[in-house]
Amino acid sequence: MVVVRRLPPTMTGEEFVEQLSPLPDNDYLYFVKGDLSLAQHALSRGYINFINPEDVVIFKEKFDNYVFVDSKGNEYPAVVEFAPFQKIPKTKVRRKDNKVGTIEDDIDYQKFLNELSNPPEVKIQSVEKHLEEIEKRKKDGALRLSTPLIAFIKQKKLEKLKLRDERREDRRRREIERRRQRDEERRRRRLEKERADRLREKEREKRRERERQGEGEKKADKEPQVKVCENIICKTLLFRCQCSASFRK
């Protein structure tokens, strides 16, 4: 399949075929008119699929750089090249419906025509009898309408309510469990704090006891030293007195 590009934007499919005539044998021809909203890039193109491969070479030599002229006299040199996609689009063929024109032989249709031509007799009840039946149904509760759809909706509603209650109960249990854990944590922290306070108090008592014992030992050490000092002072004074007396003599 080849594509002819850079054709005039105002060219139509008939003009394209007319200017390329006579065309070699082909089994597919598709023309795309240029989009005028693209301004200077609005160019048309055409796709042709030749049956004989030799015709492709002849067509390219003839129409590659062939100048096409539009109605305004503008020239457009064409470009012939292989199409990017070489397959031919498939044409959709509708299947023939086997039931077309067979409605006359349809059993349901014949039954409908029979009922239409021979309608069944309808017994019309009197107003009094109809009212009596309505009163009887009211007493028996037969007027309560219940269909599979209504029963399904009611069942879904009950399941939804049950699920909501279960979720609410689950949330309540989780809240109770979280509250219990918080209370236990607080109780544990309070006990640890009390235990730590007792330990600190014991440490302070021991420290005070050690301080009192240290002060007593210091006093006990100072008393012998004071006595020694007093003896030394007394002996020194006595010696001085003796020295003074001997000196006088």
C-alpha positions, 0 to 999 in steps of 0.5 A: 500500500502506498500513500500520496501526501501533500495534496491540495487541502480543497481536493475531493476524492473524485478529483483525486481519482480523476487526476490519477486515472487511469489507475492500475488494478487495486483493491483499496482506495481511501482519500482523506481531505485536509483539515482546514483548521491546521492552516498551512499544514492542512494537506490532503492524502490518499491511500492506494493498495495495488494488486501487482507489486510492479505497479507500485514502482511505475506509480511512484515514478509517475506521480512522485513530485507530481505537481497538483494545482488547486482551484486558486492556482496554488501548486502542491508537489506530491510525495509518494511513499509506502504507507506506515500501515500495510494492512487493509481495514476489514469490512464488517459483514452483518450476519443475516438474521434467520428469524427475519420474516418468520413472525407469522410462524412463531407460536407465541405470536399465533397464540397472541392473535388467537387471544386477540380474536377470541378474548376470554370472558371476564366475570365482573363482580358486583360492588357489594361482593368486592367490598366484602372481599376487601373487608375480609382481607383486611380482617385476615391481614391479607392486604399486607403486600410482600414481594421477594424484593421487599423481603430482600430489602427488609433482610438487608436492613436487618443485617445492616442494623445487626452489623451496626449493633455489633460494631457499636458493641465492639467499639464499646468493648475496645473503649472499656479495654483501653480505659482499663489499660489506662487505669492499670498504667496509672496504678503501676506508675503510682506504685513505682513512684511511691516505691521510689519515694520510699527508697529515696527516703531510706537513702536520706535516712542512711545518709543522715545516720552516716553524717551523725556517726561521722560527726561523733567520730570527729569529736572523739578524735579532737578530744585526745588532741586537745588534752595532748596540747594542754599537757604540752602547754603546761610542760612548756610553762613549767620549764620556763618557770624553772629556767627563770628561777635558775637564772635569778639565782 
